[in-house]
């Protein structure tokens, strides 16, 4: 497959998972599917297909960060496609965690749906907003008070 093809399919491979989290968050099948970390494999596979042939250059960029080097590498089509697959994989990973955590904390789907869409577009901001919501909501509601106290007393 070409770089253009791999770039073009990276995002569409994630859409079914986002759609389940946003439009069918309480469906038991959604929870079962999203609970699997395997949902990130398609994006990771694309990342590896793109990154392995460019590994020496990629390693140089990530092991000695320099703005000019980063700009040169990610400014090319193959570099941009590698970065895109990396970003999409982590967007799905972050959204998956947010979805699962919000279900445990019983954050209402009408709050989480728009936030997950926002996270899809701007994941660092979406994650920051969710962390604020998570703090406000408190510990998961499905744990006993004894478990919450034990967790709160743990170091770290």
Secondary structure, DSSP 8 states (H G I E B T S, - for coil): --HHHHHHHHHHHHHHHHHHHHH-TT-HHHHHHHH-GGGGHHHHHHHHHHHHTTHHHHHHHHHS--HHHHHHHHTSHHHHHHHHHHHHHHHHHHHHHHHHHHHHTT--HHHHHHHHHHHHHSHHHHHHHHHHHHHHH-S-TTS-HHHHHHHHHS--
